[in-house]
Amino acid sequence: MIDVSDLIGIPYKDHGRTAEGLDCYGLAIIVLQRFGKKLDDVIYENHDLELSGTWAPLLNVRRTDIIKAGSLIEIHIKGTLHIAVALDDRTMIHATTNQGVRISKIAAYKLAAVYEVL
């Protein structure tokens, strides 16, 4: 497993891409770099569920059914899109609006999609 201990507790910040604050997509970019993968960045104005349909076809990702370390995980929470990165087949790291960056069990969330970053 890669080391993500320095990321835990970083506060949530919309469009955040630094240790000053991260949103879920900014965190995904950083974590995937540690896995040796480059996730293309995107600019978005909201967290609507339609974002994945708009952006996924344009990004360097491919939908898959297999969760493994480095998988990009799409979750829908209360009508909004949320992104996490699998640390292994059971745990994920994500940036939450109320607790900042944290590690959670994947099974605690209803997954909408899983993507392999190419």
C-alpha positions as CSV (number, residue, x, y, z in Angstrom):
1,M,0.0,0.0,0.0
2,I,1.2,3.5,-0.8
3,D,1.8,6.0,2.1
4,V,-1.0,8.5,2.4
5,S,-0.6,9.4,6.0
6,D,0.5,13.0,5.2
7,L,-2.9,13.6,3.4
8,I,-5.1,12.5,6.3
9,G,-6.9,15.5,7.9
10,I,-6.2,18.0,5.1
11,P,-9.4,20.1,5.0
12,Y,-11.9,20.1,2.2
13,K,-11.8,23.0,-0.2
14,D,-13.7,23.3,-3.4
15,H,-11.3,23.0,-6.4
16,G,-8.5,22.4,-3.9
17,R,-5.3,21.0,-5.3
18,T,-2.8,21.6,-2.5
19,A,-2.1,20.7,1.2
20,E,-4.0,23.9,2.1
21,G,-7.2,22.1,1.0
22,L,-8.4,19.4,-1.3
23,D,-11.6,18.5,-2.9
24,C,-12.3,14.8,-3.8
25,Y,-11.0,15.2,-7.3
26,G,-7.8,17.1,-6.3
27,L,-7.1,14.3,-3.8
28,A,-7.6,11.7,-6.5
29,I,-5.0,13.4,-8.7
30,I,-2.5,13.4,-5.9
31,V,-3.1,9.9,-4.7
32,L,-3.0,8.5,-8.2
33,Q,0.3,10.2,-8.8
34,R,1.6,8.1,-5.9
35,F,0.4,5.1,-7.7
36,G,2.4,6.3,-10.8
37,K,-0.7,7.3,-12.7
38,K,-1.6,10.7,-14.1
39,L,-5.3,11.6,-13.9
40,D,-6.2,14.5,-16.1
41,D,-7.6,17.5,-14.2
42,V,-11.0,19.1,-15.0
43,I,-12.7,22.3,-14.1
44,Y,-16.2,21.9,-12.9
45,E,-18.7,24.3,-11.3
46,N,-20.8,21.8,-9.2
47,H,-20.9,18.2,-8.0
48,D,-24.0,17.2,-10.1
49,L,-24.3,13.5,-10.8
50,E,-24.2,14.3,-14.6
51,L,-20.5,15.2,-14.3
52,S,-19.3,11.7,-14.7
53,G,-21.3,11.3,-17.9
54,T,-19.9,14.5,-19.2
55,W,-16.2,14.0,-18.2
56,A,-15.5,10.3,-18.0
57,P,-15.6,9.9,-21.8
58,L,-13.0,12.7,-22.1
59,L,-10.6,11.5,-19.4
60,N,-7.9,8.8,-19.4
61,V,-10.2,6.3,-17.5
62,R,-12.0,3.1,-18.4
63,R,-14.9,1.7,-16.6
64,T,-14.3,-1.6,-14.9
65,D,-15.9,-4.0,-12.4
66,I,-12.7,-4.8,-10.5
67,I,-11.7,-2.7,-7.5
68,K,-8.0,-2.8,-6.9
69,A,-5.4,-0.4,-5.5
70,G,-5.5,2.8,-7.6
71,S,-9.0,2.3,-8.9
72,L,-11.0,5.5,-9.1
73,I,-14.3,5.1,-7.3
74,E,-17.5,7.1,-8.1
75,I,-20.0,7.4,-5.3
76,H,-23.3,9.2,-5.3
77,I,-24.1,10.9,-1.9
78,K,-27.4,12.8,-1.4
79,G,-27.7,13.6,-5.1
80,T,-24.0,14.7,-5.6
81,L,-21.0,13.1,-7.2
82,H,-18.1,12.0,-5.0
83,I,-14.8,10.5,-6.1
84,A,-12.4,8.3,-4.0
85,V,-9.4,6.2,-4.7
86,A,-9.1,2.6,-3.7
87,L,-6.1,1.9,-1.5
88,D,-6.8,-1.8,-1.8
89,D,-10.0,-3.9,-2.6
90,R,-11.6,-2.9,0.8
91,T,-10.4,0.7,1.7
92,M,-10.5,4.0,0.0
93,I,-9.2,7.5,0.6
94,H,-11.5,10.5,0.0
95,A,-12.0,14.1,0.8
96,T,-15.2,14.7,2.8
97,T,-16.7,18.2,3.2
98,N,-17.1,17.8,7.0
99,Q,-14.0,15.7,8.0
100,G,-11.5,16.5,5.3
101,V,-9.3,13.7,3.9
102,R,-9.9,10.3,5.5
103,I,-9.8,6.6,4.9
104,S,-13.1,4.6,4.8
105,K,-14.3,1.2,4.1
106,I,-15.5,0.9,0.5
107,A,-18.4,-1.3,1.6
108,A,-19.8,1.6,3.7
109,Y,-20.9,3.4,0.4
110,K,-23.0,2.5,-2.5
111,L,-20.8,2.6,-5.5
112,A,-22.0,4.1,-8.8
113,A,-18.9,3.1,-10.9
114,V,-15.3,2.0,-10.8
115,Y,-12.7,3.2,-13.2
116,E,-9.2,2.2,-14.1
117,V,-6.9,5.1,-14.8
118,L,-5.0,4.5,-18.0
